[in-house]
Amino acid sequence: MSPAAAPSLSREDLESLLRLRKLDHTLAISGLEIEPSSHDVIRTMVPTGIPDLDARLRGGIPRGQLSELAGPRSSGRMAMVVSAMAGATARGEAVALVDPLDMFDPVSAAASGIDFSRMLWVRGEATSSSRVSLSCEYGTLQKSLDRAVKAANLILQAGGFGLVVLDLAEIGTQALSRLPFTTWLRLHRVIEGSDTACVLIGSAPIARSAGGVTIQLASGSGPQAPGITAHVIQTRTMETRDVCVPLSAAAC
């Protein structure tokens, strides 16, 4: 069965699959009822909700592709993801966030207008950034990373989500480098041709499919006000563009 034709699973089914594969030992499911997204939603792009950036992306993040959002801390990377998730849930779509280090703050995200009844939040073990850098934590970190990738794969296979985000921003490059490159190829193959957009968040570029986009964030200044410079890379069209995102639209 092709990914596009795969049946949608309920939240309970996803929890059962995660338990069956022993992914619930470090990952907990948070969220309310997830419903299949409406079929009348435009199935081409997932808008970020930031007009200037969506214009450069020609509509938003492409569906059926693996894209990435890279930038240092306080660069607005999570704010952009939250904006995209809020827009998706407002259109009646379901979204998912795989959060291996439990870094997501639902209180601050609530201000963006996310409908949490349409959001699946897969949470890992909370840890501080200082602990992540310690060598004694490396084995635990690698296990959390592996389980997070497997959880994202299960969610993508389940279908029914407009946007699935895997947050690897605070995972060290040493741990990420131990993952085989085929990891990302498998994720792309699962969603290829489907209505789901998958986004990896990292401190630096990680991987993307040929039809996906890379958005690299850095501090910058626009013609009107200071903001965040988003460097957009689109492989298929061989285009690279910069756009200044106002700080109000890309809060930390």
C-alpha positions in Angstrom: 0.0 0.0 0.0 1.4 3.4 -1.0 1.9 6.0 1.8 -0.8 8.2 0.3 -3.3 5.4 0.6 -2.3 4.3 4.1 -5.2 4.4 6.5 -5.2 7.0 9.3 -4.7 5.8 12.9 -6.3 7.1 16.0 -4.2 8.4 18.9 -4.9 5.2 20.8 -3.6 3.1 17.9 -0.4 5.2 17.8 0.1 4.8 21.6 -0.3 1.0 21.2 2.3 0.9 18.4 4.7 2.9 20.4 4.2 0.6 23.4 4.5 -2.5 21.2 7.9 -1.3 19.9 9.0 -0.2 23.5 9.2 3.5 22.5 7.1 4.6 25.4 9.9 3.9 27.9 11.4 7.3 27.3 8.7 8.9 25.2 5.3 9.9 26.6 2.3 10.9 24.5 0.6 14.2 25.3 -2.4 15.6 23.5 -6.1 15.2 23.0 -8.2 13.5 20.3 -6.7 13.6 16.9 -9.0 13.6 13.9 -8.2 13.1 10.3 -7.6 16.3 8.4 -10.4 17.6 6.1 -10.1 16.7 2.4 -11.0 20.2 1.3 -7.7 21.6 2.5 -5.4 22.7 -0.3 -2.8 19.9 -0.6 0.3 21.5 -2.0 2.1 23.5 0.7 1.9 24.0 4.5 2.1 27.8 5.0 4.4 29.0 7.8 2.0 31.8 8.6 4.7 34.4 8.0 3.7 36.2 4.7 7.2 37.3 3.5 8.6 33.9 4.1 5.7 32.1 2.5 6.1 34.3 -0.5 9.8 33.2 -0.9 8.7 29.6 -0.4 6.0 30.0 -3.0 3.3 29.0 -0.6 5.0 27.3 2.3 6.6 24.0 3.2 6.0 21.4 0.5 3.9 18.4 1.3 5.2 14.9 0.6 8.7 16.1 1.2 11.3 16.2 4.0 12.4 19.8 4.8 14.5 21.3 7.5 14.7 24.4 9.7 18.1 25.2 11.0 19.4 27.9 13.3 21.0 28.7 16.7 19.1 29.1 19.9 16.9 32.2 20.0 16.8 32.4 16.2 13.1 32.0 16.0 13.1 28.4 14.7 10.5 27.1 17.1 8.3 30.2 16.7 8.2 29.5 13.0 7.2 25.9 13.6 4.5 26.9 16.1 3.2 29.4 13.6 2.9 26.7 10.9 1.3 24.2 13.3 -1.2 26.9 14.4 -2.2 27.6 10.8 -2.6 23.9 10.1 -4.8 23.2 13.0 -6.9 26.3 12.2 -7.5 24.7 8.8 -8.7 21.5 10.5 -5.5 19.5 10.0 -3.8 17.3 12.6 -0.2 18.0 13.5 2.5 16.1 15.4 5.6 17.2 17.3 8.3 14.6 18.3 10.1 16.3 21.2 12.9 13.9 22.4 14.2 16.2 25.1 10.9 17.6 26.2 11.8 21.2 25.2 8.4 22.3 23.9 6.6 24.9 26.0 2.8 24.6 25.4 2.0 27.6 27.5 3.9 30.1 25.3 2.8 28.2 22.2 -0.8 28.6 23.2 -0.6 32.3 22.3 -0.1 31.4 18.7 -3.6 29.9 18.5 -2.7 26.2 18.2 -5.7 23.9 18.6 -4.2 21.4 20.9 -7.1 19.0 20.3 -5.5 18.4 16.9 -1.9 18.1 18.1 0.0 15.0 19.0 2.9 15.7 21.3 5.5 12.9 21.7 7.6 13.8 24.7 11.0 12.5 25.7 12.8 12.8 29.0 13.4 16.4 30.2 17.0 17.3 30.5 19.1 20.4 30.7 21.4 21.6 28.0 24.4 21.1 30.3 23.5 17.5 30.9 23.3 16.9 27.1 26.9 18.0 26.7 28.2 15.5 29.3 29.8 12.3 28.0 28.1 10.3 30.7 24.8 11.2 29.2 25.8 10.2 25.7 24.3 6.7 25.8 21.0 8.0 27.1 20.9 10.7 24.5 21.6 8.3 21.7 18.7 6.0 22.9 16.3 9.0 23.1 17.4 10.0 19.6 16.8 6.6 18.1 13.4 6.3 19.8 12.4 9.7 18.6 13.3 8.9 15.0 11.3 5.6 15.2 8.4 7.4 16.7 8.4 10.0 13.9 8.5 7.1 11.4 5.5 5.5 13.0 3.5 8.7 12.9 4.4 9.3 9.3 3.3 5.8 8.4 0.0 6.3 10.3 -1.0 9.2 8.0 -3.7 11.8 8.5 -1.3 14.5 9.6 -0.7 17.7 7.7 2.6 18.5 9.4 5.0 16.4 11.4 7.9 18.0 13.2 11.0 16.2 14.6 12.9 18.6 17.0 16.6 17.7 17.0 17.8 21.2 17.7 19.4 20.4 21.1 20.8 17.0 20.0 24.6 17.1 19.6 26.1 16.7 16.2 28.1 13.6 17.5 24.9 11.8 18.2 23.3 12.8 14.9 26.3 11.7 13.0 25.9 8.2 14.3 22.5 7.9 12.5 22.9 6.3 9.0 22.0 8.6 6.2 19.3 6.2 5.1 17.4 7.3 8.2 16.3 10.4 6.3 15.7 8.6 3.1 13.3 6.2 4.8 11.4 9.1 6.3 11.0 10.7 2.9 9.9 7.5 1.3 7.1 7.1 3.9 5.6 10.4 3.0 6.5 10.8 -0.7 3.4 11.7 -2.6 1.3 12.1 0.5 -0.4 15.2 2.1 2.1 15.3 5.0 5.0 17.7 5.3 7.8 16.6 7.6 10.2 19.2 9.1 13.5 18.5 10.9 14.6 21.2 13.4 18.3 21.5 14.0 21.0 23.9 15.0 22.6 23.2 11.6 21.2 21.6 8.4 20.6 17.9 8.8 18.9 16.4 5.7 16.1 17.1 3.2 14.6 15.4 0.2 15.1 16.7 -3.3 11.8 18.5 -3.3 12.1 19.8 0.2 13.4 23.1 1.4 16.1 24.2 3.9 15.5 27.4 5.9 18.6 28.6 7.7 18.0 31.3 10.3 20.5 34.0 11.4 20.3 37.4 13.1 19.9 40.2 10.6 18.3 43.4 9.8 15.6 44.4 7.3 14.9 47.7 5.5 12.3 48.6 8.1 13.2 46.9 11.4 15.6 44.4 12.9 14.7 40.8 12.3 15.8 37.3 11.5 17.3 36.5 8.1 15.9 33.4 6.7 18.1 31.9 4.0 15.9 29.6 1.8 17.4 26.8 -0.2 15.2 24.9 -2.7 17.1 22.1 -4.4 14.6 21.3 -7.1 14.5 24.8 -8.5 18.2 25.5 -7.7 17.2 28.7 -5.9 18.6 30.4 -2.8 16.8 33.4 -1.4 17.1 35.5 1.7 14.1 37.2 3.5 14.1 39.3 6.6 11.5 38.0 9.0 10.3 40.7 11.6 11.1 39.8 15.2 7.4 40.1 16.0 6.8 37.2 13.6 9.8 35.1 14.7 9.9 35.5 18.5 12.3 33.2 20.3 
